[in-house]
Amino acid sequence: MIEDSLARKAQKQLYKAAKEINLDSNLLKILEQPMRILRVSVPIRLDNGRTKVFTGFRCQYNNAKGPTKGGVRYHPDVSEEEVVALAAWMTWKCALLDLPYGGAKGGIICDPTKMSESELERMTRRYTSEIMPILGPHIDIPAPDVYTTSKTMAWIMDTFSMMKGYTEPSIVTGKPEILGGSKGRKEATGKGVAIITREFFKAQKKSLKGARVAIQGFGNVGGHAAHFLSQMGAKIVAVSDVSGGLAHPDGLDVQGLTDCVEKHACVIKHPGKQIDKEDVLYHDVDILIPAALENQIHHKNAHKIKAKVIVEGANGPTTPEADEILEKKKVSVIPDILANAGGVVVSHLEWVQALSGLFWEEEQVNAELERKMVKSFREVWQARSKKDISLRCAAYIVAIERIAEVYRYRGMFPW
């Protein structure tokens, strides 16, 4: 591991903000620990007839504000400490956006790139059945994450519905529209990244037109962020994914890249100068968007960053040690719990639609996404202006103060 574990990293960020606002020590004791962690065995029959047992997790970090909400990821590096950290970040993210949710996260240790669709379906359905005791539209609501899709959510929804005996669309978000998914959900996280970037430039009285952007991770989040930022006048000059990196000083063809990724599942099949995928982080740009995995910017490489602004499209891409280096370099970091919150905003809208049986047009969904993201940015900017603190610390302060207020009213059971 680079530096501390992810769970310890999440705690450090909490402690820093708690110290700034003199958070009650008793409440801090509650917030520094996950509420519930479930570890499950997931045995399935592979296509070759053999049985393989996977390990899965679901962490519900805090439910003071409402049912827990968070993605499910399939990846070889999934671990208990990872899902705990991700669930903590979801808790602060939902509070920051003032959504009636707590935070959760789940995952299975596996390599989905080496599994057939039928194997993935069986694994998903078995995992769902194993975490059923803590699932429910008013208990815990999963969503897509790394290597999971709308189809994965459809399998979870169907399994839950079959075991309950009635169809329950509100048990997951990020599902296909035909099953009650919301219009605009797929683009929401990347669009939110673009909105927050635009608002940051506005707050600094600068224009996005001509701003040079590098994106690490040209997947759903990075790809849609590139699309919307280019529409706003920014120039995407470097991108990467697991296959490698591409760069062009005059800007890459974003639509061409998107088409290439849809067809070939990689960026390097697209025309352009090929570069090492790690070098995208060190490109001389105005804006860097890490939209891949955690711990990408750390104490060993933070000094190489040339970007003036980092907008965290991924969860936890920057370590606390790297934050300190970047602060000294006067690099502004727009934190993950604000920058990539567009997905959970529209997930909330999808959940509300499923519960009510009313479905909205994309214009209405996008208008609410815009309103929520802009409002939250302004609250963070205002909190930062009151103190000489980073945007990350300001975002945490807004989130933690909201949760603290909930506890002041709810109290603690039993007394």
Protein Blocks (a to p, Z undefined) as FASTA:
>chain_A
ZZjafklmmmmmmmmmmmmnopafklmmmmmpcfbdcddddddddfkopacddddddddf
blkloccdddddddfkbcfklmmmmmmmmmmmmmmnopabddddddddddfklccfklmm
mmmmmmmmmmmmmgcfklbccdddehiafklmmmmmmmmmmmnopacfklpghiafknop
aehklmmmmmmmmmmmmmmmmmnopafehpacddehiafklmmmmmmmmmnopacfbdcd
fkbccddfkbpafklmmmmmmmnopaklpgcddddfklmmmpccfbdcdfbbghkbcfkl
mmmpmbfbdcdfbghkacfklmmmmmmnopacddfklmmmmmmmmmmmmmmmmmnopacd
fklmmmmmmmmmmmmmmmmmmmmmmpccdfklmmmmmmmmmmmmmmmmnopadZZ
